Amino acid sequence: MKKTLIIFVVFLPMLWAAGAFAELKEGLWEITSQVEMKGMKQSMSPTTFRQCITKNDAVPKNKDKNYECKTIKQNVSGNTVSYTIECKGKEGTMQTSGTSTYTDTFMNGASTTNFKMKGQPEMTMSNKIKGKYLGVCPK
């Protein structure tokens, strides 16, 4: 019994610090994404946007008026979100799969997007995502 208590007291704080019991922090986040495309020598400029993140809408997404996007899979486990988004537009379709992990004040994530554009070979890009918590969402 003593041994179990010691293990619990020693390892519980480490699990807590590692985010094992953390939950997704809802609110307004400023998110920056950096895209890298295979075969391109020059990297693209980072994009920054703000989004209200909730447990029901926890996928970071920069809205593009040229595409209609919908989340087709989302799984929130503690403070980590895994997702798949599908977007359709006049030029073609894209599918993005990724994960994002939120703490009280920061978020880090990564995703991969596959583009299928009309008359073009399929392209793949990688996206590194980071964010910072700004506060409650405006009403």
Helices and strands as residue ranges (DSSP letters): H 2-17, E 27-37, E 47-53, E 67-77, E 80-89, E 92-102, E 106-117, E 123-135
